Amino acid sequence: MQIVIAIVSGYLLGSIPFALLLTRSRGVDLRRVGSHNLGAANVLRTVGVTRAVAVMLLDAAKGATAVVVARLLTADLIVIMTAGLAAILGHVYPAWIGFRGGKGVAASAGVFAMVAPFATAIAALVFVVTILVTRFISAGSIAGALALAVATFAVSAPGPVVVGAVAAALLVMHRHRDNLLRLIAGTERRIGLRL
């Protein structure tokens, strides 16, 4: 029963649509503007920096909280990692709003900051440097996700964490497939361009 509670709690926490909630007060429905994505990048382009940063921090916090809750219920790392992945899935596919959420980057950062902090720090550095060099948030997100998967293996993280990082990276890559095509085509929006 504790296993079920941990995983369901992870999904429920992850599915809180902070991007949608924090932009509604500005009269903006992210599902109808910009990329239609419920993530910090779309908030940045449509509402501004302050709320984008708030969304990013809150999305990371819900991923981290899912891990904390799971740890209170069990010491089984497989269950804890599964609860973390459930939070990421909840963020990407929230049941309350038609299974159309964000792309999982900040939620993943929150989860893995709790289970593999050093690998997450490496991934965060890759994320930031890639954005600074390319001016593409999507490129940073993709590079950071791949770096996380590699870093967890490189630092000899436990098996469930490595598998979880690979799964999260694949999900982030899948959610960025359109961005990747636009990057290749040279039509992706650079950071700083408002919609």
PyMOL commands that set and color helices and strands:
alter all, ss='L'
color gray80, all
select helices_A, chain A and resi 2-14+18-24+30-32+40-46+49-73+77-92+95-97+105-115+117-134+137-154+159-175+177-185
alter helices_A, ss='H'
color red, helices_A
deselect
rebuild
show_as cartoon
